[in-house]
Amino acid sequence: MGQIVIVDYGVGNLKSVSNAMGYLGFSTCISGDRTDLERADAIILPGVGAFPDAAEKLKAQNLDRELALQADKKPILGICLGMQLLFDMGREGRPTAGLGFVPGWVERIETPYKLPHIGWNSLRFQNDSPIFRGLSDGTFVYFVHSFCGQAKNDSDVAAWTDYGPPMVAAVRHGNVFGCQFHPEKSGEAGLQILKNFGELNQ
């Protein structure tokens, strides 16, 4: 079993993701070092906070370029803000370029309900993403966010949820996966998702 690198770029709850992967028996390394990313069998990009700040930190450390190089070689999983960064652009505060792995943009959730969206919501799966293997429609996971991705291509959407209108809960584009929710805080279902991801490159 190889190593999974959890990207450290000054944003995100790194320890909880690392603890969850360790609980599942995976070897993890929290790092922002290019060599570690090159050697990794898979990469997790977490994130908490504002899109512009996170994107700028990735760029300042040249991690945007390194992740682009690795995306063609190995699985990458973006979690919460990490998923949003996978898109072409974010519209939080000011338009900011993302990593461009998933065609589309990120904008504030349009809903009659209170923001941020915090709590458990059910998923509706589509396009048969391997990280959801063993789970069925209606699975509940834990969300904390005020912005969400708008995918240009329906083929990139792996799961939907509802908070007022439907919104994208997960994406998949080639080797790149994203969960708007927090699998590390989503109980047994979340652990199954992380396990499925960790086993992709074995």
Disulfide bonds with the S-S distance in Angstrom:
none
